[in-house]
Amino acid sequence: MHLNDVLATIGLEQLKYVDLLVNKQRRGAEYYYKNLQNMKEIRVLKEPDGCKSSYWLFTVLVERREKFINTLNAYGIECSPVHQRNDKLSIFGKLDKSLKNTDIFNKKAVCLPNGYWVSQKDRRFIVDTIKRNFA
């Protein structure tokens, strides 16, 4: 038996629960959207028509991103930009082009925790912390 066999077996077992887990994450995203959508310093991103996100993270756009991240981290809430831009990788170095909207997004994007393991109590704490510090 190889490690690939073990990983494949784990993956097949997890597929039995994928709908349950994704639905929990989608409910978490609905909670964030409902509770953060009218805040001055935060812009929540609406799911595009025809798309259905798994919302393993919940991305918001924040004007003062570093302050936002540092404040939430100080309360024990992990958040970060998570993803780096692919076009900045050295393999694409010679393809450097101006991507104005990508630049704007990249400077403001922060991902809040929203995996299936994040409880409703955790989400309330996250939202309350954001409102208390950035309302």
N, C-alpha and C positions, 0 to 999 in steps of 0.2 A: 504494500500500500504506500502511496506517495502522498505528500502534503496536498497536492492538487486534488486528490480523491477526497481527502478530509474536508478541504474548503468547499468542494462541490457539494458534498453531503450537507454541510452547514447551510450553504446557500439554498439548497432545495428545501430544507426544513424551514428556513426563514420565509420562503415564499408562501407558506401556509398562513402566515400572519401579516403579510404585507398590506392587505387592505385595512386591517384593524389599525396597524401602526401609522399608515399614511393618513387615515381619517382622523386619528388623534392629533397629528401634526397640523392638519388642515383646520381643525377646531381651534387649536392654539393660535394659528395665524388669524382666524376670524376674531379671536379675543384681542390680539394685538391691534388689528386693523380698527376695530370698534373703539378701542380705548386710546389710541394714539393719533387717529386721523385728523383731529382738529387742533393739534398742538402747533404753536407758532414756529418753533425751531426744528420740528421733525416733519419730514414728508414720508408718508407710507406709500409703497408702490402697489398699485392695483393690479391684480392678475389680469393679463390681457384676455380679451374674448377668444374663445376657442382653445385656451390653454388650461392645463390643470397641474399646478405645481404640487410637489410632494412636501414643500415647505420644511425641509429638514433644518433650515435656518430661515429667519425672517429678516429681510433686508429693509433698512430705512435709510433715508438720506438726511444727514445732519450738517448744519452749517459749521458748527464748531466741533468737528469730529474728534480731535485729540482730547479736548476737554470732556466730551461725552464719554469716550472710551475710558479715560482715566477715572472719571467719577464713578461709572458703573463698576469698573474693576475694584475700586476702593471699597465698594459695598459687597464684594465677592461675586459679582456678576461678570461672567466671561463674555466678552464681546470683542469683535475685531473686524477689520475689512475682509478677512478670511482669504479671498482669492487675489492673486497678483495678476496683472495684465499680461496676457500672452504676447502681445505685440512688443513688450519691453524685454522679452527674453533674447539672449544673445543670438540665437539662431535666426531671429528676424531682424537683426541689427541693420542690415542693408535695405530693409523695406520700411524704414522710418517715414511715417506720414503723419500729418496733422489729423488728430481725431478729437476735435473740440468737445463733443458731447461725452465721449469716453473719458476725457480729462476731467470734466465736471463731475461725472458720476464717480470716478475713482477717488476724487478728493473728498467726497461726502458719504460714500457708502459704508455702512456698518451693519454687521449681521448680529441679530439677537438670538440667543439660544431658543430652539423650538423643537428639538428632537422629541421622539415619543417618550423619552425618559424625563422630560421637563413637566413637572406637575402643575396643576392649576394654581396651587399655592405659590409655586415659584414664579409663574407668570404674573400673578397679582403683585408679588414683591417687586418684580422687574418694572412693571408699569407704574406702581406707586413711587418707586425710586426715580424713575424718569420724570414723572409729573412733579415730584417734590423739588427736583433740581433743575428742571428745564421748562417749567410751565410759563 
